[in-house]
Amino acid sequence: MKVEEAMTANPVTCLPDTGIEQAARWMVECDCGALPVIDADNRPLGIITDRDITCRIIAKGKDPYMLDVTAAMSAPAATVYRDTTLEDCLALMEQNQVRRMVVLDDDNTVCGMVAQADLVKCLDAEETAELMREVSVDTQSASQVH
């Protein structure tokens, strides 16, 4: 099975100068926890998650109304191509310790998002348990801007 069969196609994206508040509103409206941050050509620059906003902005006392997504996003985004197998995607998620991957088309532009929850629906119990274990390994520090 390929990533394109499990991914969410055409995810909501944002530009680097999108305000934190606007990104958070889109996450609520679209019921998603992450937005790819793209350039004018729809190429990924990074990703911003609800956790990024909480840990890098709110918890540090920064004003989310005065900042854009570059203040909190992770860069570069972990990416995978739409024709990648789910097994290879799983390995990349484990390697990068991420719960979401930005999916690229043949032109290296964003065409989807695949999340841990998407893979759980498609993988067997053993692979799912391995994914959960590997992306949940403790790190040396809390979420930090990369």
MDTraj code that builds the backbone (N, CA, C; nanometers):
import mdtraj as md
import numpy as np

residues = "MET LYS VAL GLU GLU ALA MET THR ALA ASN PRO VAL THR CYS LEU PRO ASP THR GLY ILE GLU GLN ALA ALA ARG TRP MET VAL GLU CYS ASP CYS GLY ALA LEU PRO VAL ILE ASP ALA ASP ASN ARG PRO LEU GLY ILE ILE THR ASP ARG ASP ILE THR CYS ARG ILE ILE ALA LYS GLY LYS ASP PRO TYR MET LEU ASP VAL THR ALA ALA MET SER ALA PRO ALA ALA THR VAL TYR ARG ASP THR THR LEU GLU ASP CYS LEU ALA LEU MET GLU GLN ASN GLN VAL ARG ARG MET VAL VAL LEU ASP ASP ASP ASN THR VAL CYS GLY MET VAL ALA GLN ALA ASP LEU VAL LYS CYS LEU ASP ALA GLU GLU THR ALA GLU LEU MET ARG GLU VAL SER VAL ASP THR GLN SER ALA SER GLN VAL HIS".split()
xyz = np.array([
    [0.0845, -0.1180, 0.0000],
    [0.0000, 0.0000, 0.0000],
    [0.0890, 0.1243, 0.0000],
    [0.0460, 0.2259, -0.0724],
    [0.1221, 0.3506, -0.0863],
    [0.0649, 0.4595, 0.0052],
    [0.1490, 0.5583, 0.0357],
    [0.1096, 0.6698, 0.1217],
    [-0.0141, 0.7399, 0.0670],
    [-0.0212, 0.7593, -0.0647],
    [-0.1340, 0.8324, -0.1218],
    [-0.2686, 0.7665, -0.0934],
    [-0.2680, 0.6368, -0.0614],
    [-0.3918, 0.5666, -0.0299],
    [-0.4365, 0.5914, 0.1142],
    [-0.3477, 0.6380, 0.1988],
    [-0.3793, 0.6606, 0.3403],
    [-0.3810, 0.8078, 0.3791],
    [-0.3223, 0.8933, 0.2964],
    [-0.3030, 1.0349, 0.3335],
    [-0.4317, 1.1150, 0.3235],
    [-0.4289, 1.2322, 0.3849],
    [-0.5305, 1.3344, 0.3644],
    [-0.4784, 1.4211, 0.2498],
    [-0.5531, 1.4254, 0.1414],
    [-0.5108, 1.5017, 0.0239],
    [-0.5401, 1.6500, 0.0428],
    [-0.4610, 1.7320, -0.0234],
    [-0.4800, 1.8769, -0.0263],
    [-0.5020, 1.9382, 0.1115],
    [-0.4049, 1.9232, 0.2009],
    [-0.4225, 1.9784, 0.3355],
    [-0.4197, 2.1307, 0.3334],
    [-0.4793, 2.1886, 0.4357],
    [-0.4688, 2.3327, 0.4535],
    [-0.3225, 2.3636, 0.4816],
    [-0.2706, 2.4660, 0.4168],
    [-0.1316, 2.5062, 0.4344],
    [-0.1280, 2.6523, 0.4758],
    [-0.0105, 2.6981, 0.5140],
    [0.0063, 2.8400, 0.5451],
    [0.1421, 2.8860, 0.4953],
    [0.1554, 3.0163, 0.4838],
    [0.2802, 3.0787, 0.4423],
    [0.3594, 3.1190, 0.5665],
    [0.4877, 3.1443, 0.5524],
    [0.5694, 3.1811, 0.6691],
    [0.5196, 3.3057, 0.7420],
    [0.4546, 3.3967, 0.6708],
    [0.4074, 3.5186, 0.7365],
    [0.2637, 3.5088, 0.7880],
    [0.2060, 3.3890, 0.7842],
    [0.0734, 3.3684, 0.8426],
    [0.0839, 3.3862, 0.9938],
    [-0.0099, 3.4578, 1.0512],
    [-0.0098, 3.4794, 1.1950],
    [-0.0388, 3.3507, 1.2713],
    [0.0177, 3.3412, 1.3905],
    [-0.0063, 3.2247, 1.4776],
    [-0.1561, 3.2068, 1.5031],
    [-0.2245, 3.3174, 1.5333],
    [-0.3682, 3.3094, 1.5611],
    [-0.4427, 3.2503, 1.4416],
    [-0.4111, 3.2958, 1.3206],
    [-0.4786, 3.2450, 1.2009],
    [-0.4496, 3.0968, 1.1811],
    [-0.3260, 3.0558, 1.1998],
    [-0.2910, 2.9136, 1.1860],
    [-0.3712, 2.8300, 1.2856],
    [-0.3817, 2.8775, 1.4088],
    [-0.4581, 2.8043, 1.5108],
    [-0.6057, 2.7966, 1.4725],
    [-0.6596, 2.9037, 1.4182],
    [-0.8007, 2.9017, 1.3754],
    [-0.8228, 2.7991, 1.2647],
    [-0.7309, 2.7943, 1.1680],
    [-0.7442, 2.6962, 1.0603],
    [-0.7368, 2.5544, 1.1150],
    [-0.6503, 2.5316, 1.2134],
    [-0.6427, 2.3981, 1.2740],
    [-0.7764, 2.3600, 1.3362],
    [-0.8406, 2.4546, 1.4037],
    [-0.9715, 2.4279, 1.4650],
    [-1.0765, 2.4037, 1.3564],
    [-1.0828, 2.4937, 1.2589],
    [-1.1833, 2.4833, 1.1523],
    [-1.1701, 2.3545, 1.0723],
    [-1.0473, 2.3097, 1.0514],
    [-1.0226, 2.1916, 0.9681],
    [-1.0020, 2.0645, 1.0509],
    [-1.0138, 2.0772, 1.1828],
    [-0.9972, 1.9642, 1.2726],
    [-0.8663, 1.8906, 1.2459],
    [-0.7571, 1.9683, 1.2448],
    [-0.6257, 1.9086, 1.2237],
    [-0.5281, 1.9693, 1.3246],
    [-0.4212, 1.8997, 1.3512],
    [-0.3248, 1.9455, 1.4494],
    [-0.1972, 2.0005, 1.3906],
    [-0.1913, 2.0109, 1.2574],
    [-0.0678, 2.0580, 1.1943],
    [-0.0979, 2.1162, 1.0570],
    [-0.0168, 2.2156, 1.0213],
    [-0.0254, 2.2759, 0.8888],
    [0.1134, 2.2799, 0.8271],
    [0.1281, 2.2322, 0.7039],
    [0.2551, 2.2537, 0.6355],
    [0.2744, 2.4027, 0.6100],
    [0.3954, 2.4504, 0.6306],
    [0.4305, 2.5879, 0.5979],
    [0.5006, 2.5807, 0.4624],
    [0.4472, 2.6546, 0.3657],
    [0.4948, 2.6441, 0.2276],
    [0.5475, 2.7768, 0.1761],
    [0.6212, 2.7687, 0.0657],
    [0.6628, 2.8905, -0.0033],
    [0.5601, 2.9211, -0.1129],
    [0.5843, 3.0232, -0.1918],
    [0.4902, 3.0651, -0.2960],
    [0.4689, 2.9592, -0.4034],
    [0.5609, 2.8624, -0.4135],
    [0.5497, 2.7555, -0.5126],
    [0.4946, 2.6260, -0.4544],
    [0.4374, 2.6332, -0.3337],
    [0.3787, 2.5174, -0.2659],
    [0.4831, 2.4123, -0.2263],
    [0.6045, 2.4571, -0.2055],
    [0.7104, 2.3676, -0.1580],
    [0.7217, 2.3830, -0.0067],
    [0.7420, 2.2722, 0.0636],
    [0.7427, 2.2792, 0.2102],
    [0.8665, 2.3487, 0.2668],
    [0.8427, 2.4378, 0.3613],
    [0.9498, 2.5041, 0.4348],
    [0.9601, 2.4474, 0.5762],
    [0.8479, 2.4010, 0.6272],
    [0.8417, 2.3481, 0.7627],
    [0.7010, 2.3029, 0.7936],
    [0.6737, 2.2885, 0.9217],
    [0.5414, 2.2487, 0.9679],
    [0.5167, 2.3165, 1.1016],
    [0.3929, 2.3551, 1.1243],
    [0.3551, 2.4101, 1.2544],
    [0.2434, 2.3230, 1.3107],
    [0.2596, 2.2870, 1.4374],
    [0.1621, 2.2023, 1.5035],
    [0.0984, 2.2767, 1.6202],
    [-0.0135, 2.2232, 1.6668],
    [-0.0760, 2.2802, 1.7855],
    [0.0195, 2.2722, 1.9048],
    [0.0982, 2.1676, 1.9112],
    [0.1973, 2.1542, 2.0188],
    [0.3067, 2.2604, 2.0061],
    [0.3496, 2.2905, 1.8844],
    [0.4488, 2.3969, 1.8639],
    [0.3976, 2.5292, 1.9204],
    [0.2722, 2.5600, 1.8914],
    [0.2141, 2.6853, 1.9399],
    [0.2094, 2.6859, 2.0922],
    [0.1685, 2.5749, 2.1500],
    [0.1584, 2.5669, 2.2952],
    [0.2952, 2.5757, 2.3623],
    [0.3905, 2.4949, 2.3165],
    [0.5215, 2.4864, 2.3833],
    [0.6150, 2.6019, 2.3509],
    [0.6110, 2.6507, 2.2291],
    [0.7085, 2.7511, 2.1862],
    [0.6588, 2.8946, 2.1963],
    [0.5279, 2.9107, 2.2105],
    [0.4718, 3.0457, 2.2165],
    [0.4004, 3.0681, 2.3504],
    [0.2918, 2.9989, 2.3715],
    [0.2082, 3.0215, 2.4894],
    [0.2839, 2.9934, 2.6190],
    [0.3465, 2.8778, 2.6298],
    [0.4157, 2.8404, 2.7542],
    [0.5344, 2.9309, 2.7852],
    [0.5859, 2.9973, 2.6841],
    [0.6997, 3.0884, 2.7058],
    [0.6553, 3.2332, 2.7227],
    [0.5237, 3.2543, 2.7325],
    [0.4719, 3.3886, 2.7573],
    [0.4788, 3.4818, 2.6390],
    [0.4982, 3.4285, 2.5195],
    [0.5028, 3.5125, 2.3997],
    [0.3605, 3.5435, 2.3530],
    [0.3439, 3.6545, 2.2861],
    [0.2126, 3.6983, 2.2408],
    [0.1803, 3.6385, 2.1035],
    [0.0872, 3.5418, 2.0978],
    [0.0558, 3.4770, 1.9692],
    [-0.0090, 3.5709, 1.8684],
    [-0.0616, 3.6838, 1.9149],
    [-0.1259, 3.7789, 1.8248],
    [-0.0241, 3.8661, 1.7512],
    [0.0997, 3.8616, 1.7980],
    [0.2036, 3.9481, 1.7399],
    [0.3060, 3.8694, 1.6583],
    [0.2897, 3.7378, 1.6487],
    [0.3915, 3.6537, 1.5849],
    [0.3361, 3.5792, 1.4648],
    [0.4255, 3.5469, 1.3719],
    [0.3858, 3.4620, 1.2601],
    [0.4373, 3.3205, 1.2846],
    [0.4010, 3.2292, 1.1959],
    [0.4300, 3.0870, 1.2188],
    [0.5799, 3.0556, 1.2233],
    [0.6619, 3.1421, 1.1655],
    [0.8061, 3.1147, 1.1701],
    [0.8592, 3.1160, 1.3130],
    [0.7890, 3.1797, 1.4047],
    [0.8320, 3.1852, 1.5448],
    [0.8139, 3.0517, 1.6159],
    [0.7351, 2.9621, 1.5580],
    [0.7049, 2.8363, 1.6268],
    [0.7232, 2.7116, 1.5413],
    [0.7340, 2.7258, 1.4114],
    [0.7357, 2.6082, 1.3234],
    [0.8643, 2.5270, 1.3378],
    [0.8538, 2.4009, 1.3002],
    [0.9704, 2.3133, 1.2901],
    [1.0139, 2.3128, 1.1442],
    [1.1428, 2.3246, 1.1235],
    [1.1947, 2.3258, 0.9869],
    [1.3250, 2.2478, 0.9829],
    [1.3467, 2.1725, 0.8794],
    [1.2540, 2.1461, 0.7697],
    [1.1455, 2.0486, 0.8134],
    [1.0419, 2.0382, 0.7339],
    [0.9361, 1.9412, 0.7607],
    [0.9852, 1.8025, 0.7220],
    [0.9407, 1.7030, 0.7965],
    [0.9662, 1.5642, 0.7570],
    [0.8732, 1.5343, 0.6399],
    [0.9298, 1.4879, 0.5297],
    [0.8503, 1.4659, 0.4090],
    [0.8653, 1.3241, 0.3572],
    [0.7682, 1.2878, 0.2760],
    [0.7646, 1.1581, 0.2105],
    [0.6916, 1.1786, 0.0779],
    [0.7246, 1.0982, -0.0214],
    [0.6552, 1.1077, -0.1496],
    [0.5289, 1.0232, -0.1478],
    [0.4311, 1.0641, -0.2274],
    [0.3016, 0.9961, -0.2267],
    [0.3095, 0.8500, -0.2705],
    [0.4127, 0.8147, -0.3477],
    [0.4239, 0.6763, -0.3924],
    [0.5127, 0.5911, -0.3005],
    [0.5510, 0.6461, -0.1864],
    [0.6282, 0.5713, -0.0867],
    [0.5385, 0.4649, -0.0242],
    [0.5942, 0.3493, 0.0055],
    [0.5143, 0.2458, 0.0711],
    [0.4861, 0.2865, 0.2156],
    [0.3787, 0.2346, 0.2701],
    [0.3457, 0.2648, 0.4094],
    [0.4553, 0.2153, 0.5037],
    [0.5176, 0.1034, 0.4694],
    [0.6255, 0.0508, 0.5531],
    [0.7443, 0.1455, 0.5556],
    [0.7799, 0.2020, 0.4387],
    [0.8898, 0.2983, 0.4339],
    [0.8524, 0.4275, 0.5057],
    [0.7279, 0.4695, 0.4928],
    [0.6797, 0.5880, 0.5629],
    [0.6889, 0.5663, 0.7142],
    [0.6477, 0.4490, 0.7581],
    [0.6558, 0.4131, 0.8996],
    [0.7999, 0.4240, 0.9489],
    [0.8925, 0.3710, 0.8726],
    [1.0344, 0.3759, 0.9111],
    [1.0840, 0.5203, 0.9186],
    [1.0424, 0.6046, 0.8255],
    [1.0829, 0.7449, 0.8271],
    [1.0230, 0.8193, 0.9463],
    [0.8982, 0.7883, 0.9807],
    [0.8366, 0.8508, 1.0971],
    [0.9114, 0.8121, 1.2242],
    [0.9479, 0.6859, 1.2334],
    [1.0235, 0.6386, 1.3495],
    [1.1607, 0.7059, 1.3550],
    [1.2278, 0.7102, 1.2433],
    [1.3616, 0.7698, 1.2351],
    [1.3588, 0.9177, 1.2744],
    [1.2569, 0.9897, 1.2284],
    [1.2451, 1.1327, 1.2557],
    [1.1690, 1.1632, 1.3855],
    [1.1166, 1.0590, 1.4482],
    [1.0351, 1.0725, 1.5696],
    [0.9252, 1.1766, 1.5526],
    [0.8463, 1.1586, 1.4456],
    [0.7345, 1.2475, 1.4174],
    [0.6065, 1.1672, 1.4022],
    [0.4966, 1.2335, 1.4270],
    [0.3654, 1.1699, 1.4163],
    [0.2944, 1.2056, 1.2857],
    [0.3537, 1.2958, 1.2102],
    [0.2954, 1.3391, 1.0826],
    [0.4066, 1.3601, 0.9802],
    [0.3736, 1.3329, 0.8554],
    [0.4665, 1.3571, 0.7457],
    [0.3934, 1.4404, 0.6401],
    [0.4635, 1.5375, 0.5857],
    [0.4119, 1.6134, 0.4723],
    [0.4363, 1.5282, 0.3485],
    [0.3341, 1.5137, 0.2661],
    [0.3436, 1.4292, 0.1466],
    [0.3656, 1.5177, 0.0238],
    [0.4648, 1.4774, -0.0564],
    [0.5027, 1.5520, -0.1766],
    [0.4650, 1.4759, -0.3029],
    [0.4367, 1.5527, -0.4085],
    [0.4132, 1.4917, -0.5387],
    [0.5447, 1.4873, -0.6159],
    [0.5375, 1.4511, -0.7416],
    [0.6586, 1.4381, -0.8234],
    [0.7306, 1.5705, -0.8475],
    [0.6614, 1.6829, -0.8268],
    [0.7220, 1.8145, -0.8443],
    [0.7753, 1.8714, -0.7123],
    [0.7778, 1.7870, -0.6082],
    [0.8220, 1.8285, -0.4744],
    [0.7321, 1.9352, -0.4128],
    [0.6055, 1.9365, -0.4522],
    [0.5095, 2.0277, -0.3914],
    [0.4162, 1.9481, -0.2999],
    [0.3590, 2.0177, -0.2028],
    [0.2734, 1.9525, -0.1026],
    [0.1438, 1.9057, -0.1665],
    [0.1129, 1.7785, -0.1477],
    [-0.0129, 1.7236, -0.1987],
    [-0.0931, 1.6526, -0.0910],
    [-0.0340, 1.6372, 0.0293],
    [-0.1074, 1.5683, 0.1344],
    [-0.0336, 1.5685, 0.2661],
    [-0.0991, 1.5084, 0.3645],
    [-0.0410, 1.4853, 0.4968],
    [-0.0783, 1.3434, 0.5354],
    [0.0163, 1.2749, 0.5971],
    [-0.0141, 1.1430, 0.6507],
    [0.0238, 1.1448, 0.7981],
    [-0.0686, 1.1022, 0.8807],
    [-0.0504, 1.1057, 1.0254],
    [-0.0430, 0.9648, 1.0807],
    [0.0093, 0.9572, 1.2003],
    [0.0163, 0.8300, 1.2722],
    [-0.1215, 0.7629, 1.2708],
    [-0.2259, 0.8403, 1.2940],
    [-0.3613, 0.7847, 1.2973],
    [-0.4011, 0.7236, 1.1625],
    [-0.3532, 0.7803, 1.0522],
    [-0.3828, 0.7250, 0.9195],
    [-0.3167, 0.5889, 0.9023],
    [-0.1922, 0.5778, 0.9491],
    [-0.1189, 0.4524, 0.9351],
    [-0.1771, 0.3424, 1.0230],
    [-0.2240, 0.3808, 1.1406],
    [-0.2811, 0.2825, 1.2332],
    [-0.3978, 0.2085, 1.1673],
    [-0.4718, 0.2786, 1.0826],
    [-0.5865, 0.2178, 1.0143],
    [-0.5436, 0.1162, 0.9086],
    [-0.4181, 0.1256, 0.8628],
    [-0.3731, 0.0451, 0.7494],
    [-0.2701, -0.0616, 0.7851],
    [-0.2058, -0.0495, 0.8998],
    [-0.0977, -0.1403, 0.9371],
    [-0.1462, -0.2465, 1.0340],
    [-0.0686, -0.3542, 1.0463],
    [-0.1063, -0.4564, 1.1421],
    [-0.0683, -0.4121, 1.2840],
    [-0.1134, -0.4864, 1.3815],
    [-0.0958, -0.4490, 1.5223],
    [0.0515, -0.4360, 1.5616],
    [0.1356, -0.5245, 1.5116],
    [0.2776, -0.5198, 1.5457],
    [0.3444, -0.3932, 1.4922],
    [0.3150, -0.3582, 1.3664],
    [0.3727, -0.2376, 1.3069],
    [0.3218, -0.1119, 1.3786],
    [0.1938, -0.1130, 1.4140],
    [0.1350, -0.0002, 1.4861],
    [0.2015, 0.0178, 1.6215],
    [0.2219, -0.0918, 1.6934],
    [0.2866, -0.0840, 1.8247],
    [0.4293, -0.0316, 1.8115],
    [0.5003, -0.0762, 1.7092],
    [0.6376, -0.0290, 1.6874],
    [0.6394, 0.1210, 1.6596],
    [0.5477, 0.1687, 1.5759],
    [0.5400, 0.3110, 1.5456],
    [0.5141, 0.3912, 1.6728],
    [0.4177, 0.3486, 1.7511],
    [0.3847, 0.4194, 1.8753],
    [0.5051, 0.4237, 1.9686],
    [0.5741, 0.3143, 1.9801],
    [0.6896, 0.3050, 2.0694],
    [0.8031, 0.3947, 2.0214],
    [0.8345, 0.3905, 1.8937],
    [0.9500, 0.4623, 1.8411],
    [0.9305, 0.6134, 1.8362],
    [0.8107, 0.6616, 1.8028],
    [0.7925, 0.8062, 1.7971],
    [0.7700, 0.8656, 1.9354],
    [0.7500, 0.7795, 2.0334],
    [0.7257, 0.8271, 2.1699],
    [0.8473, 0.8170, 2.2601],
    [0.9641, 0.7838, 2.2052],
    [1.0859, 0.7744, 2.2837],
    [1.1168, 0.9101, 2.3434],
    [1.1555, 0.9114, 2.4719],
    [1.1908, 1.0377, 2.5381],
    [1.3090, 1.1038, 2.4672],
    [1.3011, 1.2351, 2.4576],
    [1.4108, 1.3133, 2.4011],
    [1.4803, 1.3882, 2.5125],
    [1.5916, 1.4487, 2.4825],
    [1.6713, 1.5184, 2.5833],
    [1.6037, 1.6451, 2.6336],
    [1.5161, 1.7042, 2.5521],
    [1.4567, 1.8310, 2.5932],
    [1.3147, 1.8416, 2.5397],
    [1.2432, 1.9412, 2.5912],
    [1.1091, 1.9683, 2.5439],
    [1.1152, 2.0220, 2.4017],
    [1.0010, 2.0373, 2.3413],
    [0.9937, 2.0896, 2.2044],
    [1.0677, 2.2215, 2.1940],
    [1.1589, 2.2287, 2.1022],
    [1.2395, 2.3484, 2.0814],
    [1.2351, 2.3854, 1.9335],
    [1.2539, 2.5111, 1.9055],
    [1.2627, 2.5553, 1.7662],
    [1.3914, 2.4995, 1.7095],
    [1.3828, 2.4410, 1.5917],
    [1.5009, 2.3793, 1.5299],
    [1.5773, 2.4784, 1.4478],
])
top = md.Topology()
chain = top.add_chain()
for i, resn in enumerate(residues, 1):
    res = top.add_residue(resn, chain, resSeq=i)
    for name in ("N", "CA", "C"):
        top.add_atom(name, md.element.get_by_symbol(name[0]), res)
traj = md.Trajectory(xyz[None], top)
